[in-house]
C-alpha cells in the first residue's frame, strides 16, 4: 500500500477502500445502531474522532514502539481515546449516549480502527495517517448515516427523528411521510438487507465506471488490456 | 529478547500507559461536573410524571433515602424514597419499589404520594410482562395506571385495593390478572407503609450518594 497525498487518502477511505463497503470491517456497530439517521450520525462521528486521533498517536509514536509490544500499545491508545469520547458524549450529548448505549464503549473493538493502526499509521508519517483516519472514518460515518437514513425512511416512513439528541431542546419526532413503514427495515434482518444493497450499489457504480473508461480508450489499447 | 530489550520495552509500555491514563484522567476532570448535572436532570425528569400537580421547590434527587433490604416495603432489593418539600414543609414522597410476584420477573414501580396519603401518580419503571397483555400496565400502552390517581388508603379501604374479580375496586387487564394483582398489592403495601412511617420518612437524613 502506498501512502500517497492527503487527498488521495481521503478518496481511498471514502470510496476505493471504504471500511464498511469494501473491507467489511466494523460490521457489528454498523448493523446494530443504524435504525435511525441520528443514531448512525452519532456513532459515525464518534468512530471518526477515535480513528483520526488513534492514527495520529500511533503514527507519532511509531519510531519508539518495538514490534513485539505494538498490539498492546494500540489497544491502550484506542481504549483511552474511546473512554475520552464516551465521557464527552455523556457530558454534551447525554440522550444520544443513552440511545447508542453499549455501542460507544464498543468502538474499542471496532476492527477497522486497529486495522488502520497496524496497516497504515504504524508505517506512514503523521499527516498521511491523519488523512487516512479522516478518510476511513468519514467513509464509515457516511455509510452509517446512509444506512440509518434508508432504514428510517423505509421502516418508519420518517426522517431525522430524535434530532433533538444532537441539538438539545424538546423531543422532535422527525418529518413523517406516512403512518407506518415496512417494519422489517428496522428489525435486524433489515440491517443486513440494507448493507447488501449498499455494497451492490457501490459495485454497480464501479462496474459502470470501468466500462465507460474502457470505451474511451483507443481500440489498440483496449485489446491489449484484454 | 535479552535483559536490556525487556527493560526497554517495559519502559516504553509504562510511558505510553502513563500518557494514556493522564489523557483519560484529564477528560474525566473536565467532564465530571457536566455528567453529574446531566444525570441529576435525567433523574428529576423521570420522576416528574409521578408528581403530577404537586408544587415543590426542593431538588428531588438530594432528598434520596435508600432502604437496604430487609425493609417493610415490597420487594427484596433496595427501596428508594425521594422526599419533596415546599418552603421546607414536606409535601410528597416518591417510592421506587419492586413487586416480586409479576407474571415474569420483578416489576419496578414508581409511586408518588402526597403528605396526606393521596396518590399523585404511578409509573412502571421496569418490567418483563407479556407484550400485548401484561405490558398494558405501562402508561404509554393503556391508561390502566391512571385509575389510581388521587386515590388513597381509605379510598378505597384496604380490602378494596384489589382487582374486581378478587372483590376489589380496580380494573383488571383483559387476559392478564397476575400482573395487575402484583402491582396493586405492591401499591397497597407501600401506602400502608407510608401511613405508618410518614414522619419517620420525612425526618430521616438523605442517603449519601455512592459512586
Interface residues (C-beta under 8 A of the other chain):
Chain A: X61 X64 X65 X66 X68 X69 X72 X73 X76 X77 X79 X80 X81 X83 X84 X87 X88 X90 X91 X92 X94
Chain B: X1 X5 X8 X9 X12 X13 X16 X17 X20 X21 X23 X24 X27 X28 X31 X34 X35 X38 X39 X42
